């Protein structure tokens, strides 16, 4: 059986990673099923950009000044450090 890849948009990633989203458990179960069946999951850089923007609008990041200082010192390391901080605040899978 040849299964088609799945494209995940912004809401899908948000619902997967944010326990307070109304359909978090349903999306998490779907995600686990896709992974168990080894179905390729795709997204785009536009979706990731939208997701990060949404996270910054919805969440209160008290250390945003630290992120700005870090961006100026090490511009290429900011995305990895930002993701670590966001992942520490939510369950991503």
PyMOL commands that set and color helices and strands:
alter all, ss='L'
color gray80, all
select helices_A, chain A and resi 10-17+24-36+45-58+64-73+75-89
alter helices_A, ss='H'
color red, helices_A
select strands_A, chain A and resi 6-7+41-42
alter strands_A, ss='S'
color yellow, strands_A
deselect
rebuild
show_as cartoon
